[in-house]
Amino acid sequence: MTQQSDGATPPRAEVREHVREHHGDRVLDPYEWLRDGDDPDVLAYLAAENAYAESRTTHLQPLRDSIFGEIKSRVLETDLSFPVRSGPWWYYSRTVEGQQYAIHARVPVTDPAQRPVIAPGETPDGEQVLVDGNVEAGDSEFFAIGALSVSPDHTRLALATDTTGDERFDLVVRDLETGETLDDAITGIGYGVEFSHDGGTIFYTRVDDAWRPHQLWRRVVGSGPSSDVLVHDESDERFWMGIGSSRDDRWLILALGSKTTSEVRLLDATDPTGDFRVVAPRRDGVEYDVEPASDRLLIVHNTDNPDSDLAWAPLDSTSHEQWRPLLSAAEGERLLGVDAFDDVAVLSLRRDGLTALSVLHVDGSSESGYAAPVPVAFDEPIYAVGLGDNPEPGQTRVQVAYESFVTPHTVLELDLVTGDRTVLKQQPVLGDVDLSDYVQRREWATAADGTQVPISVVHRVGLRPDGTNAGLLTAYGAYEHSSDPYFSVARLSLLDRGVVHATAHVRGGGEMGRHWYDQGKLLDKPHTFSDTVACADRLVELGWVAPDRLGLEGGSAGGLLVGAVVNLAPDRFRVAHGAVPFVDALTTILRPDLPLTVGEWEEWGNPLEDPEVYAVMKAYTPYENVAAQDYPAILATTSLHDTRVFFTEAAKWVARLRATVTNDPQSRPILLRTEMSAGHGGRSGRYAAWEQVAWEWAFVLDQLGATSRLPRVHEDERAGRASEEPARD
């Protein structure tokens, strides 16, 4: 049996014989038994680890309370989003002090030219509550929404919810005029639900045993389950699917895709029993997205350019041979997608490592129907920008979401004709916060092969690069996901304690274009980890952090990064936090019966079939490479119902760390904390999420020796704030 903890001594997982053998390599895996979440022995081990983690951090309760209090005091708890017009209604969500979840509501449009003015805490005349998350959650410890869709005629609501964290949703359809439940017989579906144009039919996806959305189903609202019709069954195990609709509600869009190949199908939403038309049959290695634009289609694709081109095609297109060139990505650009309105299209892209927007005006004199793109400029050195929710095709003014490390989430209105912009709403930050007390910058590290790797840094004004500061480095580096700057009220609690917070934009992400992703996947995956070490070294070299006061944090695939990096360079870090960490990657990717695995072979390679992939993965997978040496203090956090990364991975990793490393468990403990009613994103509900963040960051701050808040910034320090210009020396 597992050795239980007495509070001072960490628990030790029982060693049980288990052998894995592939390509002539025989591997003993004594902790593989920690896989069955229903096994009483496994649950007892997780409980023992939770008890040990709590006992080792009891002294941090005042710090946790302080961090939670700081977050809470800085958030306007009773607030609302900026209303968005769709048809005859203004839609918005609002929060109420003391309540965990948002309330989704709408008010009727009385004057199309005049937005409603709704004060926080006010219930406006004519408000109709669509979904009150607090009511829907009831007494469930976890609650999440997987779909919230209103029919095109605005009379029906489809709501899909999850109360365990496993991301399998139960669907209910309601009449918004009477409040009557029209249908509640569909359970266990995937993300996304779409109505037909008349609201009488719904389309939804189902997932297979490997949690792959593989089937699209059609259902007449209120009919028995036996009447549901299978519309598409995707047999290629690499491919996922999603269902959406065009901005004008004319088209239903079925998107099918693997990590490297995609296919899009369209159906006239007024003909729900018709057949979805393939826009262009799938071709291995070709990815494309489709945006209906009045009488034509706009298509972003990578047929000839890894950073993508923009094309147009006839509305009835059925082949890539009908695509006509409109725009190619320039040097340093990566085209991401396009949104079409009646008189303009907005292109989303990356430019020089940052997100960007360009506007293409309709031009009837050009063959494509559009004029040359006009970039939308912003003046901060580091930021993130993207289109907000803009459901009306006739809009000439659109909502744009903008933020940075030092600028709270801001909703801008961009006039697509004049280019003028207006701030509609900015996330309020309450309390004693002065945002001019913080400064952001861009630094660059030189990787082992000479590649320049960007680092985004934020810290308190007045900190100097004198080699004494605590620091926290975060990174992800997978799936072409970009770790773009975002504002965080919670992060202020780190910055106010003198922590220099840095994000390493390592290869495997998408920050610098498609090649950046390609150089950090498959057999080149080790670049992700060596890039992270180079970024840590650069922060020390520049003097921004002390060599013995640097932490490392990453989640999911970023947790794999954390585990691989601390194996590779344990002396660089004082503490490491792996959140829902993908640390037993080789075992998982060797098992096609597990969720996600087959589709992941295009990201990591197929170690079942390829001995070279097996060897490379075995050389970097964290669980496989724990060594008998001193490690940083380790915190692994996971959730019992996580479908994406099983709790097993964190549990096995911690068990092997405990049995192998030479750490002093008092000064550099190894902790495992499992949320017993949560999924991949951790606890649900905003207060519960703040408590989780406070728990985790208290541990990190304690290890970094940064538990005390700094004095207030003096005016002369603000006046002399360091330059925000990037430095590549």
N, C-alpha and C positions, 0 to 999 in steps of 0.2 A: 504494500500500500504506500501511498504518498506520505512522506514524512511531514507531519503537520508543524506549523510554526508556533513557537511559544511567545511570539511578539518580538523577541530579540533575535532569534535564529530564523533565517529564511526557510520556507518549505522546500523540500527536495522531491521532485517528481520521481516516481518509481521507474526503474529501468526495466523495460520489457523487450524481449527479443523480437525484432522485425528486420527483415532483410529486403533490400531493393537491389535488383541486378539488371543492368542494361549495358549493352556494348562491351560485355566482358568485365564490367566494373561492378564489384560486389560491395554494397554500402550497408553498414549497420545503422539502423535508425531507431534508437531505443525509446523515443518519445512519440512515435507515430500513433500510439494508442490514444493520445490526447486529441481525438478527432470527433468523437461522438458526443454531441451536445446534450444527449439524453442519458448518457452513461452516468450513474451516480458517482463513480470514482472520478470522472472528469469534472463534474460539477463540484465535488468536494475539493479537488485541487484548485479550481478557480476561486472558490470561496476562501481557501486558505491563503492564496496569493492576495486576494482583496484585503483580508484581515491583516496580513503582514504589511501591505502597502499603507494601510491606514495607521497601523501602529508606528511605522517608521516615519510618518509625516504628521503625527499628532501635534508636534511642536509648531507646525506651520499653520495651524488653524487661525491664529490672529492675522497672519499674512493673507491667507485665503479670504478671510472676511474683509480685509482691507481692499483687496483687488476687486472682489465682487461689489463692494460698496462703491468703489471708484467707478466701475463700469455703470452701475445702476444710476449713480448720481449724474452721470454725463449724458444719459439717454433721455430724450423726451418720451416718456413711457406712453403717454396718451397722444397719439399722432396719427397722421394719415398720409397716404401716398398722393401724388398729384393726379387729379382726375383725368381720365382718358375717354374721349368721346368715341362711341361705336353706335352708329345708327341713332335711335331716338333716346339714348341713355348716356350718362356719364358714369363710368366705372372707376372704382377705387377700392383700396383696402385701408383699414384703420386698426390701431391697437389701443388698448385701454389699460391704464395702470393696474397692475396686479393680475392681469390675465396673460396666460402663456402664449396664446395663439391669436393670429390676426382674424379680423372680421372682414369679409368681402361683401361689398354693397354697391348700390347704384342709385342715382337720382335721375329723373327725366330731364331731357333737354327742353328748356322753355324758350331760350334765345340762342340760336346756333352761333351767334357772334360773341356770346358772353359766357365765359367759363363760370361754373359755380364757385362761390367763395365759401369754403367750409372751414371753420376754425377747429383746431384740435379739441376733442372732447364734445363737440357740438353734434347733435343728431339733426341733420337738415330736414326741412319739410319734404315729404314725398320719398324719403329714403326707403329702399327695399333691401333688406339683408338677404344676400344670396347664400352665404355660408358663414356661420359663426364657428370657427375652429374650436373654440372652447366647449361649445355644446356638442359638436360632432365627436370630440375626443372623449367626452364623458369622464369616466374614472380610469381610462387607459393610461398606462405609464408612458406610452409612446404614441405619437400621432403624426402622420404626414399625408400630404395631398399629392396624388400622382396625376390627376387630371381635374381641371375645372373649366368646363367648356359650356358656353351658352349657344343655343341654336341660332342660325342666321336671322330668324324672325324674332329673336330675343324673348321667346315665350317658354323655353325649356332649359333646364340645367342638367348637365351630366357631371357627377362628382365621383371620383375614385379615391379611396382612402386606404391607408395601411396603419394598423394599430400594433404591429409587432416589430417592425424594422427590417423585415425580409424583402421589402420592395415588391410584394405581390398584393394587388389592390382589389377591393370590392367596390362594385359600381352601383350607383343609384341614380335614377333619372327622375326629376321633379318638374311639376308644372309651376312655373314662376307666377302665374296669375292666381292660382288657387292654393298653392302650397302642397297639392296632392302628390304623393309618391306614385309615379307611373310605372316604375320598373325597379326591382332590387334583386333580381334573380341571378345576376352575373357576378361571379367571384373569381379571385385568383388571376386577374388579368395583368398585363404589362402596362407601361406608361402610355398615356395619350388616348383620347377618345374624340371622335369627330362626328358631327351630325351631317345628314344630307341637307340639301337646301331648304326643304320644307320642315325639317326637324322631326320627321316621322321615322327616320332610320338612323341608327348609330353604327359606327365602325370602331372596332377595338382589336387589340392584339392579345395573343396568348403566348406564354413562355413555355419552353420545354423543360425537361429535368435539369438541363445545364443552364437554366435561367437565360435562354436566348429567345428574344421575341421572334417567333418563327411562323406564326400564323396570323392572318388578318381575317376577322369575322365580321359579318353583317347581321344586324338584328333589327327587326321592326319593333319599335318601342312598345312594351307591354305584352308582346307575344310570349309564348312559352319557350324555354331554352331549346326544345327540340326543333324549333323552327329556324334557329340560327343557321346561317349559310357560311361555309368556309369559302372565302374569296381568293386567298392565296396562301399556299403552304410552301415555305422556302426550304428546299431540301439540302442546299449547300450549307454545311454546318459553320462555314466561315462568316455567313451573312446574317446580319440583324435587320430588323425593319422598324420603321416608324410611320405613323399616319399623321398628316397635317392637312391644312387647307390654304388656298390662296387668299390674298388680302381682300379680294372682292367676293369671297365665298363662292365663286363660280366653279372652282376646281378642288377636288380632293387629291392629295398628293401622297402617294405611297413611295417612301424612300427605302431602298434596300442597299446595304453596303457592308463590305468587309473592311479591314484596315487599309486595303490598297485598291479596292475596286468598288464601283457603285453603279446603281441602276435606278432610274426614276420612272414611275408610272402615274398617269393622270386619268381621272374620271370626272365627267361632267356631274357636278353635285346635284343637278336636277334629275339625273337618271341613275339613282342609286343601285338599281339592279343590272346596270350595264357592265361592260368589261373595262378594266383599267388598261389604258394604252401605254405601251412602252415607248418612251421618248427616244431612247437609243439603247439597244441591247448592250449588256455588260461586256466589257473587254478587259481582260486581266491587266491590272496596273493603271487603268484609267478611272479617275474619280471625277464626278461632275455633280453640280447642283442646278436645279431648274427653278426659275422665277417667272410665272406667267405675267406678261406685261401687255395688257390689252389685246392687240391682234398678233402678238408674237411671243416668243419665249426668250428670256435672257439666261445664258448658261455660263457658269464658271467651271472651267475644266482644265485638266493637266495633260491633255493628249500630247502636246509637243513641248510643253514648258513645265518643269517641276514646280515652279512658283505660280503657275496657272495663267490662263488667258480668259478674257470675257468674249463670248460669242453671242450671236442672235440666230434664231431659227424660226421658221413658220410655226404658227400655233399648232398645226396638226403634224408636227415633225415626228418621224418614226425611226430616224437614223442619224448617226453623227455626220454622215456625208451631207446632210442638209444644214449643218452649222456654218455660219459665216463669221469671219473675224470682226471684232469690234475694238478690242483693246488688249494689249499685252502688258504683263507686269514689267515695270522698269527695273533697272539695276537697283538692288537693295529693297525691292518690294515683293510682297506675297499677297495675291488676291485671295480673299476669304469668302466673299459672298456678295450678293447684290439684292437690293430691295427696290421694287418698281412701284411708282405712283403714276397717276394719270399723266402728269406733265414733266416728270423727272424720275431719275433713278439714283439711288445712293449706293455707292460701292464701299464695302468694308474691306480693309486691307491692313497689312503690316508694312511699315516703312522705317528702315533703320532701327529695327528692334522694338518699335512702339506700334500700338494700334493707331489707325488713321481712317479718315473718311474722305471720299471725293464725290462730287455731285456731277451727274451727267444730265443735262437738260434735253428735253425732247426737241429734235430738229428734223422736221419733215423733209428737208432738202437733202439729207444724207441717206445713203442706202440702209444703214443700220437703224435709222430713226433717232439717233442721239448725237449730240455735239461732244466735243472733247471734254474730258473730266476736269473739274475745278477742285483743287484740294481745299480742305477745311483746316485752317491752321490753329494751333494752340501754343501758348508761350511758356509752359513749364517744361523743364528738361526731361522729366519723367512723368508719365500720366497714362491713363487708360480711357478710351472713348469708344462708344458704340451707340447704335440706334436704340432708342427705347421702344415702348409699345405704341405703334402707330397703325391702328386697324383700318383707317379710312383711306381708300385709294385716291380720293380727290384732294388730299391734303397738300398744301404748298408750304405749310409750316409743320415741322416734325419735332418730336421730343428726342433729345440726345442725352445719353447718360455719360457723365464725365466725373473722374475723381483721380486723386493721386495719393501719395503717402501723407501729404500735408493739406490736401483739399478734400473736404468731406464729399460724399456722394451728392452730385448736383444734377438736377434735371434742367437742361437748357432747351429753349425753343429756338430752332434754327429755321430762319426764313430761307427756303430753297431758291427763291427768286433773287432776293437782294443780298443774301449772305449774312444779314443781321442776326444777332443772337441775343436772347433775353434769358436771364435766370428765372425759372419758374419756381423752383424749390431747391433748397440745399439742406442736407441733413443737419439738424441742429446739434450742437455740442454744448452741453450745459456745464454748470459748475465753474471752477476756477481755471478753466482751460483758455489759454491764449495760443492760437495756432501759429502765431509768429514765433513761438518758442521752439519750433521744430524746423529742421532743414533737411532737404533730400539732395542726393547727389548720385552721379553715375561714376563708377570706377571700372577698371578693366584688369583682368588677370591674364597671364600668359600660361596656357596649358602646356602639358609636357611635349606636345608636338608642335608648339609655336602658335596655336590658334588663340586669338584674343576672345576672352569670355567676359561678357558684361556682368556687372554686379550693381544692383540698385541698393542704395544705403539711405537710411533715415536715422536721425539722432537729435538729441536736444541741442539747442543753441548753447554755446559755451564749452561744449566738449572739445578737447584738443586731441590731435593724433600723437599723443605722447606715450603710447604703449601701455597705458594703465587701465583702459576701459574694459568693462564686461561687454560681451557681444553675443548675439544669437544669429546664426546663419541658417536660412531656410532654402530648400531646393526641392524640385520635383523631377524634371528631366525625363519625361516619357510621353508617348501617344501624341506627340506634336502639341501637347498642352503647354500654353505659355503662362508663366507666373507673372502676370502683369501687375503693376502697382495698384493697390487699393487702400482706401482709408479704413482704419479700424479704431474705434473707440477703445477696445480692449488693449490694443497695442500701446496706447498712451501710458498704461501702467508699467510697461517695460521701459519705455523711453524716459519716464519720469524718475526711474531708478538708475538712470545712467547707462542703460543698455544701448549699444549700437546695433540696430536691427538691419540685417542685410539679406537680400535675396540673390542667390546665384542663378543666373540664367544659363544653365549648363546644356550641353548637347543632349538630344533626346526630346527636348522641348521644341517649340516652334518659333521662338522669339526672333531668330535671325533668318527665317525662311526655311523652305523644305529641306535644303541640304543640312541644316542644323539638326533637324529631326533624323534624317537618314544617317548622320554620323554618330547617332547615339542609340541605335537600335540593332537588333540581330547580332551579328558577330562583332559589331563596333560598340556594343553596349558599354564596355569598360570605360569609354571616353566620359560617360556621364559621371563616373565616380572619380576619375583622375581630375576632371574639370573642377569638381567640388573641392578636392584637396588644394588645387591651385588657387581657388578663390579664398579659401581659409588662409592660405599662406600669404596671399596678397593683402588681406586685411591686416594681418600681423605686420607685414613688411611696411605698409603705409603708416602703421602706428595707430590705426583705428581701434584695434583690440589688443588686449594683453594675451600673450601666448598661452597662459594658463587660465584664462577666464572666457573662453569661447565655447558656446553651446551650438548644437546642431539639431535641427528639427525638420521632419518631413512626414507626410502621410500617404498611405496606400503605396503606390509605386515610389513615392518619395520616401516612404518608410523602408523600402528595399534599398534605396540610396543611402539612408542613414546606416542601416546594418552593414552594407558593403563598405562604406567609407570608414566606419569605426574599426572594421577588420583590417582595412588597408592602412590606416593612419590613426591608430587609437591615441597617439600622443598629442594630436592636434586639438583635442577637445576635452573639456572638463565635464560635460554632461551631454547626453544625446536623448532626444525624445522621438520614438517611432510611433506614429499614430496609425492604427489599423494597418500595421506594416506587412508588406508583401515579402516577408523574409525567408519563406520556404519555397521560393519560386520554382526551383527545379522539380521538387516533388509534385507541385501543382501542375506545372506545364507538361509533366510526363503522364498526367491522368486526364484523358479526354472525357471521362465521365463527370468531371467536376465542372461547376459553373465557369463559363468564360473561356475555358482552356483552348478549344479548337480555334476559336476566333483570334486568340492571342498568339498563335503560332506565327502570324505575319508580323508580330511585334518583336517577339523574343526568338523565334526560330522553333523548329520542331525537333526536340531532343530525342523523341522516340525513333525517328527515322534517320537523323543526321548525327553521326558521332562527333563531328566538329562542334556543332551547336551544343551537344551534351557536355563536351569538355569545357567550352567557354562558360556555359551557365554554371557548371559545377565549380569553376574557378572563382566566380564572383558571388554566388548565392550566399547570403549572410549565414543562414543556418548551417550550411556545409563547411564554413570556413572559420568558425569561432576558434580562437587559438589560446593557448595557455600563456597569456600575457596580461598586463594591466590594461584595463579598459576605462573609458569614462564612466561616470555614473549613468545608468541606463533606466529610462522609463519607457515601458511599452504599454500602450493603451489600446483596447480592442472592445468589440461588442459581440455578445453571444449570438445575435441574430444577423450578423453581417453576412450577406450573400456574396459580395464581391471579393472580400478577403476573409476567409474563415478565421475565427478566433484561434483556431488550431495553430496558425503560423506564429502568432505572438507567443502563445503558450509554449510551443516547442522551442522557440528561440530563447526565451528566458530560462527554460529548464536546462538547455545546453550551456548557456552562459554561466549559470550558477555552478554547473558541474565542472567547468573548464577554466574560467578566467582566474587570474591571481589577485583580483581586487581586494582591498580591505573593505569588507561589506559595511563597515560603520561609516567610513568617510566617503566611499563611492558605492552606494547600494545599487542593486539591480531590482527593479520593481515591475510587477505586472498588475495592471488594473483593468478589470473587465466590467463593462456596463452590461448588466443582465437583462435590460429591457430597452435595447437600442439596436440600430443598424450601422451601416457604413459611415454615416455622417455623425454618429454619436447621439447624445441625448436630444430629444425634441423639446420644443418649448423654449422660449428665449431665456427665462430665468434659470432653467435647468442647464441650458447651454453655457450661460455665464458662470454658473457654479463649476461646471466641468473645466472651463478655461482657467478659472481661478485656481482650481486644484492643481492642474498641470503646470501652470506658470509659477506657482509658489514653489514647487519642487525645483524647477529650473533656476529661478532666481536665488534660491537658497544655495544651490550648488555653485552658482556664479559669484556668490558673495555680494549680491546686489539687492538686498531686501529693504534698504532704507530709501525713502524718497529724497531727491535732490532739493536743495533750496530753490526758491523762486528765481526765475531768470531776471537778471538786472537789465535795465534799459540800455546800458552801454554794451552789454553782451549782444543784445538784439541788433544794435547799430553796427556791430562789428561781425555780424554773422558771416560764416565762411561762404565762399563762392559756391554756387550750385552748378557751375560749368563742369562738364565731363572732363576727365583726365585720362589719357591713354598712355602716359609715360610708364 
